[in-house]
Amino acid sequence: MAQSERVLDLSGVTVVRGGNRLLDKVDWHVDADQRWVVLGPNGAGKTTLLNLAAARNHPTSGTVDVLGERLGAVDVFELRPRIGLTTTAVAESLPGEETALDVVRTAAWGRVGRWREDYDPIDDERAMSLLGWLGVAQLADRQFFTLSEGERKRVQIARALMTDPELLMLDEPAAGLDLGAREALVSTLSGLATDESSPALILVTHHVEEIPPGFTHALILSAGSVVAAGPLDQALTSETLSKAFGLPLTLNASGGRYTAVAV
């Protein structure tokens, strides 16, 4: 994919469910060489936005173009294999008794859980290569449910990368991790972000401390509306965070990492 190619184009997107306006006239544009962090409090609309970008839901109004295809005019089952996705829902659907290796390589068939399919050596090699790159190759034969939360997160990211996606989206990948596991994961994601061969990246989080170095852009959401969107150093400020979270916050940056504290 060309570096300048647009992978996501949302225009005037509104989502209403059960009488509740989850997103309100959102405009958002993501190019192939960009790495976006999506920030906002609970209820801001982050997960709703991610489900649109992953072709899991459709907007109530407005247009959503994903990898050059418009939702509502494309077979989403053909589109979804081009998108790597890690969410709590995906994690909960993975059979706990499967080995870490099977959790990753079943993505090659778009399956959740091993059945009767056969895998080529190239599938095994890619799955093991991804597990190795993410530092968990030694866990390939371990059952998924026996892994720690941090180990599971790494296996899930390997699974999301298995099909060589054009767009990779990670929904709160550091949630539930202790400090050491979080920092190890942030370092891994920083390496992914700075690799020019990586797909477009979108990371959803509540916490600025989880933004890996190498991410280039930020989308700040609050109550379904865009507070700010653009290059990280312009969109992510004390002012935009304070507006999004509804209290005075001071943003500090050091060494490519961020912290935020209440004033």
Stockholm file with secondary structure:
# STOCKHOLM 1.0

chainA/1-263         MAQSERVLDLSGVTVVRGGNRLLDKVDWHVDADQRWVVLGPNGAGKTTLLNLAAARNHPTSGTVDVLGERLGAVDVFELRPRIGLTTTAVAESLPGEETALDVVRTAAWGRVGRWREDYDPIDDERAMSLLGWLGVAQLADRQFFTLSEGERKRVQIARALMTDPELLMLDEPAAGLDLGAREALVSTLSGLATDESSPALILVTHHVEEIPPGFTHALILSAGSVVAAGPLDQALTSETLSKAFGLPLTLNASGGRYTAVAV
#=GR chainA/1-263 SS CCTTCEEEEEEEEEEEETTEEEEEEEEEEEETTCEEEEECCTTSSHHHHHHHHTTSSCCSEEEEEETTEETTSSCHHHHGGGEEEECHHHHHHSCTTSBHHHHHHGGGGTCSSCCSCCCCHHHHHHHHHHHHHTTCGGGTTSBGGGSCHHHHHHHHHHHHHTTCCSEEEEESTTTTCCHHHHHHHHHHHHHHHHCTTSCEEEEEESCGGGCCTTCCEEEEEETTEEEEEEEHHHHSSHHHHHHHHTSCEEEEEETTEEEEEEC
#=GC SS_cons         CCTTCEEEEEEEEEEEETTEEEEEEEEEEEETTCEEEEECCTTSSHHHHHHHHTTSSCCSEEEEEETTEETTSSCHHHHGGGEEEECHHHHHHSCTTSBHHHHHHGGGGTCSSCCSCCCCHHHHHHHHHHHHHTTCGGGTTSBGGGSCHHHHHHHHHHHHHTTCCSEEEEESTTTTCCHHHHHHHHHHHHHHHHCTTSCEEEEEESCGGGCCTTCCEEEEEETTEEEEEEEHHHHSSHHHHHHHHTSCEEEEEETTEEEEEEC
//
